[in-house]
Amino acid sequence: MKPSTMRTLICNVSRCIAATLLLSCAGQVPPGGGPEDFEPPEIVSVYPAPFTTSYDDTKIVLEFSEYVNRPSVNESIFISPAVGSLEFDWSGKEVEISFSQVLRKNTTYVVNVGTDVKDTRRGNRMAQAFALAFSTGDSIDRGAIEGMVYPSVAGKPVTGVMMFAYKLDGMDPDTLDPSTLQPDYITQTGQDGRFFFRHVSIGPYRVFAVRDEYRDLLYDPETDEYAVLQNDVMLTETDTLAAGLVMRLARQDTTAPRLVEIRTVHQSLLTLGFSEGLDSACATNQAVQIVDTSDGSALGVRSLVFKLPQRKELFVLTDRQEGGKGYRTIVSGLRDSVGLPISPIADRLTFEGSGIADTVRPALSGLTFADSTKNMEIDPVLFVYFSEPVTEVGWELLVQFRDTVGPVSFKARWLGHALELRPRNLLTGNMWYTVSVNTGILLDFAGNKGKDTVLSYRFQTIDTERLSGIEGIVVDRAESDTSGLIVLTARDADRKSAIPRQVSVARSGPFVFDRLLEGRYVLEAFRDRNNNGMYDAGSARPFSVSERFTVHADTLRLRARWPIEGVVLQLR
């Protein structure tokens, strides 16, 4: 059928529908009543017909399977290459979209309808993005790019994430800035995070995923989550499909940490508050300088200790301050978890010295578990936190670790204002344990002793009859970007608060997760290029590729005492 004939047919049908609606109701609203609607809207007819060539019109027509929210459609139409502003003319379930620019010659156009389109009855969204391709020339571009976007946090929705594809022909990739340049091709992820670029031209591409909060088709580092690939994409005449791509959303930290607060605890102790958690490895005594604001003389810094676990506060032990005297604190060399240094415009604050002597007893401020906690792992790492930095004392007298029969052997490590405890052997399953702290042994740096009392916290370990495991092999056939360990993660799909389990292997080969609680697990792996133990998402600007990763296609169902074997993870 010729495009003009199809267009006439659609228009005639549309007029009949419109006339019927005008006779039956005063406004264009969906009929009420009937069963509740759970079906997503779909596009049931289009003009021009898919893959039309030699197209010379200035508009397209889309008809939906049900009444849809018109603003959601207006905001979800993306045409590549751009055709200028669009004009929407609605008639019932059908919309006619006119272009403001003349179409280019010998060019394939792709009309993408994103998954943000909603129906009017219940707000159901389109399940998958829709693409319509037509050409002003005599052929349709055959290139395709497809893959999957995963959320930054397990369980977070990934529907409607914008996908940007930039063609790198004729440009320096190092100058590509998605925050200022709109993409050549656009689509959106579906309900499961999948994306599809269809009918793109042959050549090299850089692909970004952007949770485009402002809907301006630009990446805003301060607002939008983003994802980049492990490498750019190349489409050729003999290899027109790039498939199986995986991307994980992240939020780029572009805000430098700031010193936001100073509190004087007493004449020898300050706490510095920061806008975010910092890297404790940078906390040397030289990182904090304190000077008298009247004569510039230095106040000695004796020790720095981060308050765990957030590391947003820093205890600063000083020489004796003079009450009422003004001091200026300047911090340097401190960085956040991604390496950003303290902001130079927020690296200093003044405070008034305290003349109050330290007479406050050090105390227990808590443990990493609440009293009477159940289902504790049988190889736990426990932390005991104190109210202020304390001197190292014989922890054998400070902490007692017992089960219902007798003492438990454990290792301990001092962390300034905390004590880390690790049992030397696996604990017994389904057993109650008690950690007791004798605060009378505590001694702060002013010589104050803790109150002579013993505080006890109990926990019960998990029933080992409920445990299972996963065994398999991980395969990495890449010939480049193979430095670093392969880190595998088993993530509990149902218990969101559960800490994911990790194991590492040096190369392709077998892996084992043991002592996993029965349930459903998502299995992932990444190549830890910089050996920092964390997945690095790369950067959109300045551009850097992400670490290579993969996610097992199936959620694994573990039954108690029935380990799963033969799992294969292919690292992309």
C-alpha positions in Angstrom: 0.0 0.0 0.0 1.3 3.4 -0.9 2.0 5.8 2.0 -0.6 8.3 0.7 -3.3 5.5 0.5 -2.5 4.4 4.1 -2.6 7.9 5.3 -6.1 8.5 3.7 -7.4 5.3 5.3 -6.1 6.2 8.7 -7.6 9.7 8.4 -11.0 8.3 7.3 -11.1 5.8 10.2 -10.1 8.6 12.6 -12.9 10.8 11.4 -15.4 8.0 11.9 -14.1 7.4 15.4 -14.2 11.1 16.2 -17.8 11.5 15.0 -18.9 8.5 17.1 -17.2 9.9 20.1 -18.8 13.4 19.6 -22.2 11.8 19.4 -21.8 9.7 22.5 -20.0 12.0 24.9 -19.1 15.7 25.4 -15.4 15.1 26.0 -12.6 12.7 25.0 -12.5 10.6 28.1 -12.1 6.8 28.5 -15.3 4.9 29.3 -15.8 4.1 33.0 -16.6 0.8 34.7 -15.5 -2.6 33.7 -12.7 -4.7 35.2 -9.6 -3.0 36.6 -7.0 -2.3 33.8 -3.6 -3.9 34.3 -2.6 -4.0 30.6 0.2 -1.6 29.4 -0.7 0.6 26.5 0.6 -0.3 23.1 0.9 1.3 19.6 -1.4 -0.6 17.3 -0.9 1.3 14.0 1.5 3.9 12.5 2.0 6.1 9.6 4.2 5.9 7.7 4.4 2.1 7.5 7.5 0.6 9.1 10.6 0.7 6.9 9.0 3.1 4.4 11.7 4.5 2.0 11.6 7.6 -0.2 9.5 9.3 2.4 8.6 12.9 1.7 5.9 13.9 4.2 6.3 16.2 7.2 4.4 14.3 9.8 3.8 10.9 11.4 0.7 9.3 13.0 0.5 6.9 16.0 -2.6 5.1 17.3 -2.6 3.6 20.8 -4.5 0.5 22.0 -6.2 2.6 24.7 -6.6 6.2 25.9 -3.3 7.5 27.1 -2.1 10.5 29.1 -1.3 13.0 26.4 1.4 15.0 28.2 3.2 11.7 28.9 3.3 11.0 25.1 4.4 14.5 24.3 7.4 14.0 26.7 8.2 10.5 25.4 8.6 11.1 21.7 12.2 11.2 20.5 13.2 11.4 16.9 16.7 10.7 15.6 18.2 12.7 13.9 16.4 15.7 15.3 13.6 17.3 13.3 13.1 20.5 15.3 10.1 21.2 17.5 7.0 18.9 17.3 3.3 19.8 17.0 0.8 17.3 18.4 -2.8 17.0 17.1 -4.9 14.5 19.1 -8.0 12.7 18.1 -9.1 10.1 20.6 -6.4 7.4 20.8 -4.6 8.8 17.8 -2.0 11.5 17.6 -0.6 13.3 14.5 2.9 14.7 15.0 4.2 17.4 12.6 7.8 18.4 12.1 9.1 21.9 12.1 12.1 21.2 9.9 12.5 19.7 6.5 13.8 16.2 6.6 17.4 15.5 5.3 17.9 13.6 2.1 19.0 10.0 2.1 18.6 9.7 5.8 17.1 7.0 8.1 14.9 8.5 10.8 13.9 6.6 13.9 10.9 7.6 16.0 11.3 6.3 19.5 8.3 6.3 21.9 9.6 5.8 25.4 8.3 3.8 28.3 7.0 6.8 30.2 3.8 6.8 28.2 0.9 6.0 30.6 -2.7 5.1 30.1 -5.4 7.3 31.6 -7.3 4.7 33.5 -4.7 3.3 35.9 -1.4 4.9 34.9 0.1 1.7 33.4 3.3 2.4 31.5 4.3 1.0 28.1 6.2 -2.2 28.8 8.9 -1.6 26.1 10.0 1.4 24.1 8.6 1.5 20.5 10.7 2.3 17.4 9.5 3.3 14.0 12.0 3.6 11.2 11.6 5.2 7.8 14.0 6.7 5.3 14.1 9.7 2.9 16.5 7.6 0.7 16.2 4.2 -0.8 17.4 2.1 2.1 17.1 1.7 5.9 20.2 1.7 8.2 20.8 -1.8 9.6 22.9 -1.1 12.7 21.6 -2.1 16.1 22.8 -1.8 19.7 21.1 -3.6 22.6 21.8 -4.4 26.2 20.7 -4.2 29.8 20.9 -1.4 32.4 21.2 -2.4 36.1 20.3 -0.2 39.0 22.8 1.5 41.3 21.0 -0.1 44.3 19.5 -3.6 44.1 15.7 -3.4 43.6 15.6 0.2 42.4 13.5 0.6 39.2 15.3 1.0 35.9 12.2 1.7 33.7 12.4 4.8 31.6 16.1 5.4 31.9 17.2 7.5 28.9 19.8 5.9 26.6 22.0 8.2 24.6 24.1 7.0 21.6 26.7 9.4 20.1 28.3 8.7 16.8 32.0 9.3 17.0 32.7 9.7 13.3 34.4 13.1 12.6 34.9 14.1 16.2 37.5 13.8 18.9 36.0 11.4 21.5 37.9 13.2 24.3 35.8 16.3 23.6 32.4 14.6 23.8 30.5 16.1 26.7 27.0 14.6 27.3 26.2 17.5 29.6 26.3 20.0 26.7 25.7 17.9 23.6 22.5 16.1 22.8 22.8 12.6 21.4 22.4 11.4 17.9 20.1 8.5 18.8 17.8 8.2 21.8 15.7 5.5 23.4 14.5 4.4 26.8 14.9 1.2 28.9 11.9 -1.1 29.4 10.5 -2.4 32.6 13.3 -5.0 32.9 16.1 -2.5 32.1 16.6 -3.7 28.5 17.3 -1.2 25.8 17.4 -1.4 22.0 18.7 1.0 19.4 17.5 0.0 16.0 18.3 1.3 12.5 21.4 3.3 13.4 24.1 4.0 10.8 27.4 2.1 10.6 30.2 3.5 12.6 31.7 4.0 16.1 29.5 4.9 19.0 29.7 6.0 22.6 26.7 4.9 24.7 25.5 6.4 28.0 22.5 5.6 30.3 21.1 8.7 32.0 18.3 9.0 34.5 17.4 12.3 32.9 15.6 14.1 35.7 15.2 17.4 33.8 14.1 15.7 30.5 16.5 18.0 28.6 18.4 15.1 26.9 21.6 16.2 28.6 23.5 14.7 31.5 23.5 16.8 34.7 26.3 15.5 37.0 24.8 17.1 40.0 21.4 15.4 39.5 21.3 12.5 37.1 22.5 8.9 37.7 24.6 7.7 34.7 26.2 4.6 33.3 29.0 4.0 30.8 30.1 0.9 29.0 33.4 -1.0 29.4 34.3 0.2 25.9 32.9 2.1 22.9 30.8 0.3 20.3 31.8 -0.3 16.6 29.3 -1.2 14.0 30.5 -2.4 10.6 29.0 -3.5 7.3 29.8 -7.1 8.3 29.0 -6.8 12.0 25.9 -4.6 12.3 24.8 -5.7 15.8 26.4 -4.9 19.2 24.5 -7.1 21.6 24.7 -8.3 25.2 26.0 -4.9 26.6 25.7 -4.4 30.3 25.7 -1.1 32.2 25.3 -0.2 35.9 23.9 3.1 37.0 25.9 5.2 39.5 25.9 8.8 40.7 29.1 10.8 40.0 30.4 12.5 43.1 31.5 15.9 41.9 31.0 17.7 45.2 34.1 18.1 47.3 33.7 17.4 51.1 33.4 20.3 53.4 34.3 21.1 57.0 30.9 22.1 58.4 31.2 22.1 62.2 33.6 22.2 65.1 32.5 21.3 68.7 34.7 21.6 71.7 34.2 18.6 74.0 36.6 19.9 76.7 40.0 21.7 76.8 41.8 18.9 75.0 39.3 17.4 72.7 37.4 18.7 69.5 35.1 17.0 67.1 35.2 18.1 63.5 32.1 17.5 61.4 32.3 17.0 57.6 29.6 17.0 54.9 30.3 13.3 54.0 32.3 10.4 55.1 36.1 10.5 54.5 38.9 8.1 53.8 40.5 7.2 57.2 43.8 6.4 55.5 44.4 10.2 55.1 44.0 11.0 58.8 47.6 11.8 59.9 48.2 14.4 62.6 49.5 16.8 59.8 46.0 16.8 58.3 44.7 19.3 61.0 46.4 22.5 61.8 45.1 24.7 64.7 46.4 28.3 65.2 45.7 31.1 67.7 43.8 33.8 65.8 45.5 36.6 67.7 49.2 35.8 67.3 49.3 32.8 64.9 50.9 30.5 67.3 50.1 26.8 66.9 48.0 24.6 69.1 49.5 21.1 69.1 47.5 18.2 67.6 48.3 15.0 69.5 46.0 12.5 67.7 43.2 12.1 65.1 40.6 9.4 65.3 37.6 9.0 62.9 34.3 8.2 64.5 33.1 4.9 63.1 31.3 3.7 61.1 30.3 6.8 59.0 33.6 8.6 59.3 31.9 12.0 59.1 33.2 13.1 62.4 36.9 13.4 63.5 38.0 13.4 67.1 41.0 15.7 67.5 43.1 15.4 70.7 44.9 18.7 71.3 47.3 20.3 73.7 45.4 22.2 76.4 43.3 25.0 74.9 42.9 28.4 76.6 39.3 29.1 77.5 37.7 31.9 75.6 40.7 32.2 73.2 39.9 32.2 69.4 41.4 29.4 67.3 41.3 28.6 63.6 41.3 25.0 62.4 42.6 24.3 58.9 42.3 20.8 57.4 44.3 19.5 54.4 45.1 16.2 52.8 41.7 14.7 53.7 39.7 13.1 50.9 36.4 11.4 50.4 35.9 7.8 49.3 36.3 8.7 45.6 39.4 10.8 46.1 38.0 14.3 46.1 40.0 16.6 48.4 38.4 19.0 51.0 37.0 22.0 49.2 39.4 24.9 49.4 36.5 27.3 50.2 35.3 25.1 53.1 38.5 23.8 54.7 38.7 26.0 57.8 36.6 27.2 60.7 37.2 29.2 63.9 36.2 28.2 67.4 36.5 29.4 70.9 38.8 27.4 73.1 37.3 25.5 76.1 38.6 26.0 79.6 36.6 22.9 80.9 38.8 20.2 82.2 38.1 16.6 81.1 36.3 15.0 83.9 33.8 12.9 81.9 34.2 9.2 82.1 34.6 7.2 78.9 31.6 5.0 78.2 30.3 2.3 75.9 28.3 3.9 73.1 27.1 0.7 71.4 27.9 -2.4 69.3 27.3 -3.3 65.7 24.3 -5.4 66.7 21.4 -4.8 68.9 20.8 -6.9 72.1 19.0 -10.2 71.4 19.7 -10.1 67.6 18.9 -13.4 65.9 20.3 -15.0 62.7 23.8 -13.7 63.1 26.4 -15.1 60.7 28.7 -17.8 62.2 31.8 -15.9 61.1 30.9 -12.3 62.3 33.0 -9.2 62.5 31.9 -7.3 65.5 32.7 -3.7 66.6 32.5 -2.2 70.1 32.2 1.6 70.0 33.2 4.0 72.8 32.0 7.5 73.5 35.5 9.1 72.9 39.0 8.0 72.0 40.5 5.7 74.7 44.0 4.4 75.4 44.8 0.8 74.5 44.3 -1.5 77.5 44.3 -5.2 77.9 41.3 -6.2 75.9 41.2 -9.6 77.5 40.0 -7.8 80.7 37.9 -5.3 78.8 35.8 -7.8 76.7 34.5 -11.2 77.4 33.0 -13.4 74.6 31.1 -16.5 75.7 28.6 -19.0 74.4 26.3 -21.0 76.7 29.1 -23.3 77.7 32.2 -21.2 78.1 34.6 -18.5 76.6 35.1 -18.1 72.9 38.6 -17.4 71.6 38.7 -14.2 69.5 41.1 -11.7 68.0 40.9 -8.0 68.7 42.1 -4.8 67.0 42.1 -1.3 68.5 40.7 1.5 66.2 41.0 4.6 68.4 37.5 4.8 69.7 36.4 1.3 68.8 37.5 -2.3 69.1 37.1 -4.9 66.3 36.4 -8.4 67.4 36.8 -11.6 65.2 36.2 -15.1 66.5 39.2 -17.3 65.8 36.9 -20.2 64.7 33.5 -20.5 63.2 30.7 -20.1 65.7 28.2 -22.9 66.4 24.9 -22.6 64.6 21.7 -21.8 66.4 23.7 -20.9 69.6 23.3 -17.9 71.9 26.5 -15.8 72.5 27.2 -13.0 74.9 29.7 -10.1 74.5 30.3 -8.4 77.8 32.2 -5.1 78.2 33.8 -4.1 81.5 33.7 -0.3 81.1 35.6 0.1 84.4 38.8 -0.9 82.4 38.4 2.1 79.9 40.8 4.9 80.2 40.7 8.1 78.2 43.7 10.3 77.3 43.0 12.6 80.3 43.3 9.6 82.7 39.5 9.3 83.4 38.4 5.7 84.0 35.0 4.4 82.9 32.2 3.6 85.2 32.8 0.3 87.0 30.1 -1.8 85.4 29.7 -4.6 83.0 27.3 -4.3 80.0 26.3 -7.4 78.1 24.8 -7.9 74.6 23.4 -11.2 73.3 23.0 -12.6 69.9 21.9 -16.0 68.4 23.7 -17.4 65.4 21.8 -18.7 62.4 20.6 -22.3 62.2 23.2 -23.9 60.0 20.6 -26.4 58.8 19.2 -23.5 56.8 22.5 -22.9 54.9 23.4 -23.8 51.4 26.0 -22.8 48.8 26.8 -22.0 45.1 29.6 -23.6 43.1 30.6 -22.9 39.5 33.2 -21.4 37.2 33.8 -17.9 36.0 35.1 -17.4 32.5 36.9 -14.3 31.2 38.0 -14.7 27.6 39.0 -11.1 27.1 42.5 -10.4 25.7 42.8 -6.9 27.2 41.7 -5.1 30.4 42.5 -8.3 32.4 44.4 -6.8 35.3 43.1 -7.2 38.9 41.1 -9.9 40.7 37.7 -11.2 39.5 35.3 -10.3 42.4 32.1 -12.4 42.6 29.1 -11.3 44.6 26.1 -13.3 45.8 23.3 -10.9 46.7 20.2 -12.0 48.6 17.3 -10.9 46.4 14.7 -11.0 49.2 16.6 -9.7 52.3 17.6 -6.2 51.1 19.4 -5.5 54.4 21.6 -8.6 54.1 25.2 -7.9 53.5 26.2 -9.3 50.0 28.8 -12.1 50.2 32.0 -11.8 48.1 34.7 -14.1 46.9 37.7 -13.3 44.7 39.6 -15.4 42.2 42.8 -14.5 40.3 41.7 -15.7 36.9 39.1 -17.8 35.1 38.3 -20.9 37.0 36.1 -22.3 39.9 34.5 -20.4 42.7 32.6 -21.4 45.8 30.1 -19.5 48.0 29.5 -21.5 51.2 27.2 -20.9 54.2 24.6 -18.9 52.3 21.2 -18.7 53.9 18.4 -20.4 51.9 16.6 -18.0 49.6 16.9 -16.4 46.1 20.3 -15.0 45.0 21.6 -12.8 42.2 25.1 -13.7 41.2 27.4 -11.0 39.7 31.1 -10.6 38.9 33.5 -7.8 37.9 37.1 -7.4 37.0 38.6 -5.3 39.8 41.0 -3.3 37.6 42.4 -1.1 40.4 42.2 -3.8 43.1 40.2 -1.6 45.5 37.5 -4.3 46.2 34.7 -2.2 44.8 33.0 -1.9 41.4 34.1 1.3 39.6 31.4 2.7 37.3 33.8 4.9 35.2 33.0 8.5 34.5 30.8 10.3 31.9 32.9 13.5 32.0 35.9 13.4 31.9 35.2 10.1 30.2 36.6 6.8 31.6 35.3 3.3 31.0 33.6 1.2 33.7 35.1 -2.0 35.0 33.9 -5.0 33.2 31.1 -6.9 34.9 28.4 -9.5 34.3 25.2 -10.6 36.0 23.9 -14.2 35.9 20.8 -14.3 33.7 18.8 -16.3 36.3 18.0 -15.7 40.0 19.3 -18.7 41.8 16.9 -20.5 44.2 18.9 -22.0 47.1 17.3 -24.7 49.3 18.7 -25.6 52.7 21.5 -28.1 52.5 21.1 -28.5 48.7 24.0 -26.4 47.1 23.7 -25.4 43.5 26.6 -26.6 41.3 27.7 -26.0 37.7 26.9 -22.3 37.6 28.8 -20.5 34.7 29.4 -16.8 34.7 30.7 -15.3 31.5 32.6 -12.0 32.2 32.1 -9.7 29.3 
